Amino acid sequence: MISYKELGLVNTRELFKKAMEGKYAIPAYNFNNMEQLQAIIQACVETRSPVILQVSKGAREYANPTLLRHMARGAVEYARELGYEIPIVLHLDHGDSYELCKSCVDMGFSSVMIDGSHLPYEENVELTRKVVEYAHKYDVTVEGELGVLAGIEEHVSSEKTIYTDPNQVEDFVKRTGVDSLAIAIGTSHGAVKFKPEQCTRLPDGRLVPPPLRFDILEEIERRLPGFPIVLHGSSSVPPQYVEMINKYGGKLKDAVGIPEDQLRKAARSAVCKINIDSDGRLAMTAMIRKVLHEQPEVFDPRKYLGPARAELKELYKHKIINVLGSEGKA
């Protein structure tokens, strides 16, 4: 049993309280490797932003749980070395079982998500409550989910969105004891979040997705005043990265994301955690493709991972400053 406090991490409780009071959202960036982690910490230290380091089930398997724990400890030390001790959370994204969540709590995670949204309501309540009971013994915070996001991201997939039912949120929070709630109001997983027929195509060919359901968010806020809300699937899929990927040999057809102005609006509400994964993947892949195309003689991974890391840092800083509003909130 390793406590997250031994690693220098924090849970989300106070961070969310401050975020709701300050009308901003904390970045929840997924990572799988060292370069992504370096870029996240560099961006957050330079902007003085708190951060949630997100690890999916697949990323945990890819990186190895033991190495991952030491990477999290290293991230804390790296931030200090860069000159500013920012609050850092290590969070399990889309945990799909009690056993996985328990393992993460035991291995030093400071926050876990149990995603029972695909289950019948009562089974979701029971599974979430069980995870909360274990995690709270060790002061680890828990995120639950109601509603289902469309799209595909690793082992999480659904062909359609099932919006969160505001009539269920009070009962769910009361019976489970969760610390935050992920809701479905129109965001979506992956780089291709909407089918072309769901969008409006502008004269220049760009696709504009349907707006988020802020009416649902407002009703949930009314029923759960002061309670932390989370948005998954909130990448904006910057067109410059899609164009770069396609220019240098990729095939991303009709990739479209969530407009940043809608995310900024959400961040001023009870939404205090916004998950961003696909944008980082796109930025990294775009730069790697560009370097390998322009310098086909390169075979040293540092020569293409270095530029990818630098691009990632700028992307993360942009999100913090212009979208989430968490700059200077560390």
FENSULDA-V716110 format. One record per backbone hydrogen bond with DSSP energy under -1.0 kcal/mol. CO is the residue of the C=O (numbers start at 0). NH is the residue of the N-H. E is the energy in kcal/mol with one decimal. If there is no record, write none. Layout:
BEGIN
co:CO nh:NH e:E
co:CO nh:NH e:E
END
This chain:
BEGIN
co:2 nh:5 e:-1.2
co:3 nh:8 e:-2.0
co:11 nh:15 e:-2.8
co:12 nh:16 e:-1.7
co:13 nh:17 e:-2.4
co:14 nh:18 e:-2.2
co:15 nh:19 e:-2.4
co:16 nh:20 e:-1.8
co:17 nh:21 e:-2.4
co:18 nh:23 e:-1.9
co:25 nh:273 e:-1.7
co:26 nh:51 e:-2.5
co:27 nh:275 e:-2.5
co:28 nh:53 e:-2.8
co:32 nh:36 e:-1.9
co:33 nh:37 e:-2.9
co:34 nh:38 e:-2.2
co:35 nh:39 e:-2.2
co:36 nh:40 e:-2.4
co:37 nh:41 e:-2.7
co:38 nh:42 e:-2.5
co:39 nh:43 e:-2.4
co:40 nh:44 e:-2.5
co:41 nh:45 e:-2.4
co:42 nh:46 e:-1.5
co:43 nh:48 e:-2.6
co:46 nh:327 e:-2.7
co:47 nh:329 e:-2.1
co:50 nh:88 e:-2.1
co:51 nh:28 e:-1.5
co:52 nh:90 e:-3.0
co:53 nh:30 e:-1.9
co:54 nh:92 e:-2.6
co:55 nh:59 e:-2.4
co:56 nh:60 e:-1.8
co:57 nh:61 e:-2.3
co:58 nh:62 e:-2.8
co:59 nh:63 e:-1.9
co:63 nh:67 e:-2.7
co:64 nh:68 e:-1.8
co:65 nh:69 e:-1.7
co:66 nh:70 e:-2.1
co:67 nh:71 e:-2.3
co:68 nh:72 e:-2.0
co:69 nh:73 e:-2.4
co:70 nh:74 e:-2.2
co:71 nh:75 e:-1.7
co:72 nh:76 e:-2.0
co:73 nh:77 e:-2.8
co:74 nh:78 e:-2.2
co:75 nh:79 e:-1.7
co:76 nh:80 e:-2.3
co:77 nh:81 e:-2.1
co:78 nh:83 e:-2.0
co:79 nh:82 e:-1.0
co:83 nh:85 e:-1.3
co:86 nh:50 e:-2.0
co:87 nh:9 e:-2.2
co:88 nh:52 e:-3.3
co:89 nh:109 e:-1.6
co:89 nh:110 e:-1.6
co:90 nh:54 e:-2.5
co:91 nh:112 e:-1.1
co:94 nh:114 e:-3.2
co:96 nh:100 e:-2.0
co:97 nh:101 e:-2.9
co:98 nh:102 e:-2.2
co:99 nh:103 e:-2.1
co:100 nh:104 e:-2.4
co:101 nh:105 e:-2.5
co:102 nh:106 e:-1.2
co:103 nh:108 e:-2.6
co:104 nh:107 e:-1.2
co:105 nh:1 e:-2.8
co:109 nh:140 e:-1.7
co:110 nh:91 e:-1.8
co:111 nh:142 e:-2.4
co:112 nh:94 e:-1.5
co:115 nh:118 e:-1.8
co:119 nh:123 e:-2.3
co:120 nh:124 e:-2.5
co:121 nh:125 e:-2.2
co:122 nh:126 e:-2.6
co:123 nh:127 e:-2.5
co:124 nh:128 e:-2.6
co:125 nh:129 e:-2.0
co:126 nh:130 e:-2.0
co:127 nh:131 e:-2.6
co:128 nh:132 e:-2.4
co:129 nh:133 e:-1.6
co:130 nh:134 e:-2.9
co:131 nh:135 e:-2.7
co:134 nh:137 e:-1.6
co:134 nh:139 e:-2.2
co:135 nh:138 e:-1.2
co:140 nh:111 e:-2.4
co:141 nh:178 e:-2.3
co:141 nh:179 e:-1.2
co:142 nh:113 e:-2.3
co:143 nh:181 e:-3.1
co:147 nh:161 e:-2.6
co:149 nh:188 e:-2.7
co:150 nh:157 e:-1.8
co:152 nh:155 e:-2.0
co:155 nh:152 e:-2.8
co:157 nh:150 e:-2.4
co:161 nh:147 e:-2.2
co:164 nh:167 e:-2.3
co:167 nh:171 e:-2.4
co:168 nh:172 e:-2.5
co:169 nh:173 e:-2.3
co:170 nh:174 e:-2.5
co:171 nh:175 e:-2.0
co:172 nh:176 e:-2.2
co:179 nh:143 e:-2.1
co:180 nh:229 e:-2.4
co:181 nh:145 e:-2.1
co:183 nh:163 e:-2.0
co:184 nh:212 e:-3.3
co:194 nh:197 e:-2.1
co:195 nh:198 e:-1.4
co:199 nh:207 e:-2.8
co:201 nh:204 e:-2.4
co:205 nh:201 e:-3.2
co:207 nh:199 e:-2.7
co:211 nh:213 e:-1.7
co:212 nh:216 e:-1.6
co:213 nh:217 e:-2.7
co:214 nh:218 e:-1.7
co:215 nh:219 e:-2.3
co:216 nh:220 e:-2.5
co:217 nh:221 e:-1.9
co:218 nh:222 e:-1.8
co:219 nh:223 e:-2.2
co:223 nh:226 e:-1.8
co:227 nh:180 e:-1.9
co:228 nh:271 e:-2.1
co:229 nh:182 e:-2.0
co:230 nh:274 e:-2.7
co:232 nh:187 e:-1.6
co:234 nh:257 e:-2.3
co:237 nh:240 e:-1.1
co:237 nh:241 e:-1.5
co:238 nh:242 e:-2.9
co:239 nh:243 e:-1.8
co:240 nh:244 e:-2.6
co:241 nh:245 e:-2.4
co:242 nh:246 e:-2.5
co:243 nh:247 e:-1.8
co:244 nh:249 e:-3.2
co:245 nh:248 e:-1.2
co:255 nh:192 e:-1.6
co:258 nh:262 e:-1.4
co:259 nh:263 e:-2.4
co:260 nh:264 e:-1.7
co:261 nh:265 e:-2.1
co:262 nh:266 e:-2.3
co:265 nh:268 e:-1.9
co:269 nh:228 e:-2.3
co:271 nh:25 e:-2.5
co:272 nh:230 e:-2.3
co:273 nh:27 e:-2.0
co:274 nh:233 e:-1.5
co:275 nh:29 e:-1.4
co:276 nh:280 e:-1.7
co:277 nh:281 e:-2.8
co:278 nh:282 e:-2.4
co:279 nh:283 e:-2.2
co:280 nh:284 e:-2.6
co:281 nh:285 e:-2.7
co:282 nh:286 e:-2.0
co:283 nh:287 e:-2.1
co:284 nh:288 e:-2.6
co:285 nh:289 e:-2.2
co:286 nh:290 e:-2.5
co:287 nh:291 e:-2.4
co:288 nh:292 e:-2.0
co:289 nh:293 e:-2.6
co:290 nh:294 e:-2.4
co:294 nh:297 e:-2.3
co:299 nh:302 e:-2.1
co:300 nh:304 e:-3.0
co:301 nh:305 e:-1.7
co:303 nh:307 e:-1.3
co:304 nh:308 e:-2.4
co:305 nh:309 e:-2.2
co:306 nh:310 e:-2.2
co:307 nh:311 e:-2.3
co:308 nh:312 e:-2.2
co:309 nh:313 e:-1.7
co:310 nh:314 e:-2.2
co:311 nh:315 e:-2.8
co:312 nh:316 e:-2.3
co:313 nh:317 e:-2.2
co:314 nh:318 e:-2.2
co:315 nh:319 e:-2.2
co:316 nh:320 e:-2.6
co:317 nh:321 e:-2.8
co:318 nh:322 e:-1.6
co:318 nh:323 e:-3.2
co:319 nh:324 e:-1.2
co:319 nh:325 e:-1.0
co:323 nh:24 e:-2.2
co:325 nh:328 e:-1.9
END
